[in-house]
């Protein structure tokens, strides 16, 4: 079951939009990621997050944890986790 947008509260882990003008006069938007809030989100039973795309729209990603590091490295660094995201 995928949570609704209101349950996920993705707007809580994105903040402080800043427009940045590049040398070629194009403008890009920059956002701060509140890592602790995102970390709490991915530690829930169903790992779903919203990530901003190039059009400033939020896209839902379902995260699946998978083993990328060797077991030896994983045991040395238990706080490093790897995920793959699907739309």
Steps between C-alpha positions, in 0.01 A plus 500: 500500500642837399440786736329811378691820442360649819627205707849518358539876551781523247482876519646466849835367381547751217559861593643838413455525125759727346512619140855506366594684182769326298762673287293432187206676671301179548336471839500181703323431827690366796341333804635400838446140602424450869688173529365396841138524386576303184688241706194455722284457190713222351512317832125446496365160399398614150782707359340764281635847438435791266791652309487819296550455127642745247157670467471561876231233529513239773534141376422200716777242537465165671832407656623145529805434712757276332847368571763695307793486740679182590397338828837592648462868414135497612601362839771766535257781406151396611356849451566497127192368321428480128166532327362488152199711414218422260224726382 
